[in-house]
Amino acid sequence: MENTNRSVFGLSGVTGMLIATVLLLSILAGLTVWGIKAQQEVANKPYTIKDAYTIKMRDNSAQGHKIIKQ
């Protein structure tokens, strides 16, 4: 029995591989750009700690000790 429905340039062949490769590279590029933008945004807003000696090791109000410079 011969397989006469073979298609090198079908979705299961070279074309499908190229589509998958382009899709994965575009996802990689998008996540990289998103990560760089997030790092730049955080780098522009540094924070200082009010009084480092009064913070307890396991304190739920840790957000109240930060001062974000804007």
C-alpha positions, 0 to 999 in steps of 0.5 A, a space after each residue: 500500500 502506497 502513501 500517495 497523500 504525502 506533501 512535503 510542503 503541507 502543514 505536517 511538512 516543511 511549511 508546518 515546521 517553519 510556521 512553528 519556528 516563526 511562532 516560537 521565535 515571535 513569542 520569544 521576542 515578545 516576552 523578551 521585550 515585555 521583560 525589558 520594559 518591566 525591568 526599565 519601569 522598575 529601575 526608574 522607581 527605586 525605593 528606600 526603607 524607612 527604618 530597617 531596624 524596626 522591621 520584624 523578620 515575618 511581618 505582614 505589613 512589609 509594604 508600609 516600610 518602603 518609600 517609592 521615589 517617583 
